[in-house]
Amino acid sequence: MPFFGHLNGQVNVFYGSGYSGNGVVQSYLGGQILASLLLNQHNDWRHCALVNQTLKQFPVEPFRTAGALMVRNAIRRKESAEDNNTPPHKLDVWLSKLSGSAAKLDPNVKQEYIK
């Protein structure tokens, strides 16, 4: 999920992160929210649920990196199987659900990363 906000202690630093995928909708959404924050407008964009939300805490290292790699590779294997019209492994399906909403990976990803 994308998230936006104002960096604490920095009056002129705003951020937007958490995007996956690309396109007009994401660009429009992010632009409206960031413009509203920058211009200090009190409108629906500034007060939407994506602004200044409490972010979930991730596990400490090395578990965070290992877990992220496992989920990422499971998504790649699952989507590769789906692209090839074969049933994905049940573990890959389960691990893929841990990512929340993730964009479809680039079909041009090197096959060596999917193994």
matplotlib code that plots the C-alpha trace (Angstrom):
import matplotlib.pyplot as plt

x = [0.0, 1.3, 1.8, 2.5, 3.4, 5.6, 9.1, 9.2, 11.4, 11.7, 9.2, 9.9, 10.2, 7.3, 7.3, 5.4, 6.4, 5.0, 4.0, 3.9, 3.2, 2.9, 0.3, -1.9, -3.9, -0.9, 0.7, -2.5, -3.2, 0.4, 0.5, -2.8, -1.8, 1.7, 0.5, -2.1, 0.5, 3.0, 0.4, -1.0, -4.5, -7.1, -9.0, -9.9, -6.5, -4.6, -6.9, -7.2, -6.2, -2.9, -1.5, 0.4, -0.8, 0.8, 3.1, 3.4, 6.8, 8.9, 10.9, 14.5, 17.4, 18.2, 14.6, 13.3, 15.6, 15.2, 11.4, 11.2, 13.4, 11.2, 8.0, 9.4, 10.7, 7.4, 5.5, 7.8, 7.4, 3.7, 3.3, 5.6, 3.5, 0.3, 1.9, 2.7, -0.8, 0.5, -0.7, 1.6, 3.0, 0.7, 3.5, 4.2, 0.5, 0.5, 3.7, 2.5, -0.5, 1.9, 2.9, -0.5, -1.2, 1.7, 1.9, 2.4, 6.1, 7.7, 7.3, 10.9, 12.4, 15.4, 14.4, 17.4, 15.6, 12.5, 14.2]
y = [0.0, 3.5, 5.8, 9.6, 12.0, 14.8, 14.0, 14.8, 17.7, 18.8, 21.4, 21.1, 17.4, 15.3, 11.7, 9.1, 5.5, 2.0, 2.1, -1.1, -1.1, 2.0, 4.0, 7.0, 6.2, 5.9, 9.0, 11.0, 9.8, 10.5, 13.9, 15.0, 13.9, 15.4, 18.6, 18.9, 18.3, 20.7, 23.5, 22.8, 22.4, 20.9, 18.7, 15.1, 14.3, 15.5, 13.7, 10.4, 7.1, 7.0, 10.1, 9.9, 6.4, 4.2, 1.8, -1.8, -2.7, -5.2, -7.9, -7.2, -8.3, -10.9, -12.1, -9.2, -9.7, -13.5, -13.2, -10.6, -12.7, -15.8, -14.0, -12.2, -15.5, -17.2, -14.5, -14.9, -18.7, -18.5, -15.9, -17.8, -21.0, -19.0, -17.5, -21.0, -22.3, -24.7, -24.9, -23.1, -24.9, -24.5, -23.1, -20.4, -19.5, -19.2, -17.2, -14.9, -13.9, -12.5, -9.7, -8.0, -6.3, -6.7, -5.7, -8.3, -8.8, -7.8, -10.8, -10.1, -11.0, -13.3, -16.9, -17.5, -15.4, -17.5, -20.8]
z = [0.0, -0.8, 2.1, 2.3, 5.0, 6.3, 7.7, 11.4, 12.2, 8.6, 7.6, 3.9, 3.4, 2.3, 1.1, -0.8, -0.9, -1.1, -4.8, -6.8, -10.5, -12.6, -14.4, -14.5, -11.5, -9.1, -10.5, -10.2, -6.7, -5.5, -7.1, -5.6, -2.1, -2.3, -3.7, -0.9, 1.7, 0.1, -0.2, 3.3, 1.9, 4.2, 1.8, 1.2, -0.3, 2.8, 5.1, 3.3, 5.0, 3.1, 4.8, 8.1, 8.7, 11.4, 9.6, 10.7, 12.2, 10.4, 12.1, 12.9, 10.7, 9.5, 9.6, 7.7, 4.7, 4.7, 4.9, 2.2, -0.1, 0.5, -0.2, -3.3, -4.8, -4.0, -5.8, -8.8, -8.9, -8.5, -11.2, -13.5, -13.0, -13.7, -16.8, -18.0, -17.2, -14.6, -11.0, -8.5, -5.5, -2.5, -0.4, -3.0, -3.0, 0.8, 1.0, -1.8, 0.4, 3.0, 0.7, 0.8, -2.5, -4.8, -8.5, -11.1, -11.7, -15.0, -17.3, -18.5, -15.1, -15.7, -15.1, -12.8, -10.1, -10.3, -9.4]

ax = plt.figure().add_subplot(projection="3d")
ax.plot(x, y, z, "-o")
ax.set_aspect("equal")
plt.show()
